[in-house]
């Protein structure tokens, strides 16, 4: 039998931990099939808390006070490793969605935050938020669409310029010479490619170029600076081979969010929920 045991609460978890035979030559307590015990086992704490370990990372802890703590692998926030086995132990659904690990509670689908989530077991086997720990409700970054709309309006002329440039050149008609014209050549003589925007400093520099400011490259005219900014937005694998007005505008939205996270993003508390996806939360995930 390859299935993991269903552990309803701390009492069942403790009884299971005290009845299994440790793996020979170690103090690891197997959970389910012994062939999986190397990377899927239990640990007993000094207070008799029972922790379910996956590859040495604590993923579930049954505490004596009735709290069940759900944790992510800190190395991989949305970790698929052992997810099916963890479903069997908890008796509820778990899945990775939109780069997060989610659990299905009585209140709905909830993302497990980085600091973990405290839940309790109901008589019918469902899990719910632990009512004595409301501060454990997960907080997630969401896109403030009104804020992003206001930022777009600030750069309406640049967006119009980009749209006209793309339509004039046509999809996939940008060449290596376009990169040379906007960013020059590298030490090997090929076109220089800027690094993709991935922090606030780079995003603010790009927006300075979009306004026609000289920034650190005073030898360029304001129009040339705008063209450099236009090409820099495009410098990302997703858009580098398939340039369209829609894809470019999406990339520029990410630049706006990198530069102004206080305007473009909101930290929201989830007390009940369903699976959701924000189109550009790749920016928010790094906060």
C-alpha positions, 0 to 999 in steps of 0.5 A: 500500500502506497497511500499515506495515513489520514491524520485527523488531529494531534491525538491521531498524529501522536499515536501514529508517531509513537507506534511506528518503528524508526528507520534503522540507523536513524531516528526518522519516523516513517509516515506511510510506506517505509520506502518513502521515509528518506524524504517523507517522515515525522519528527516529535518535538519536546512539547509532543508536537508532531511535524510532517517533514518533506525533504527535511522541510517542515510542511505540517505540524500538529500542535497539542493545543489543536492547532494544525500549522501548514507551511511552505517549503521556504526554498520553493514558495509554490512547491509541488514536492509531496503534494499528493501525499500531503493531501492524503495526510490532511484529507483536504485538497491542496494545489499549486496555482498562480505561483502559490500553494493553496489549501481548500478550507471551509471558507474556500481556497486560501493561499498558504502565506510564507509565514505559514497558516494556522487552522483547526479541524472540524468534526466533519473533517474540514479545516477552517481558520483557527478563530483564536489567531485572526492575525494568521489570515494570509495577506497577499499582494493584488493589483490595484487596477485604479492605481495602474490606470492612473499611472498609465494616464501619466504616460499616455503620450509615450504609450501612444508613441509605442503603439504607433512605432509597433504598427509602423514597423510591424510585428517581428520587423525589429532587427539587430540594427534597431538595437544598435540604433537605440543601445549601441554595440557590445564589446563583441561588436554585436547589438547591446541588450539592456537587462530586463527591468527587475527592480525599482531603480531600473524601472524609474530609469526607464520611465525617465527615458520615456519622458525624454530625460537625458538621465545618464546618457546626455549624448542622446536627444529626448526622442532618442531616449524615448526610443531607447525606453521603448526598446528596453520595455521589449527586452524580455524573453516573452516579448522579444520574439513576438512583439505586438501592441498588447504584449508591449503594453503588458510589459510596460504595465510591469515597469509601472508596477516596479517603479510605483508599487505603493500606487499599483499594488495593494496588500489584502487580507484573505478571510474567505476566497476562491482561486484567483490569478492577477495578470501581472503579479510577478511583480507583487510576488517579489515583495 
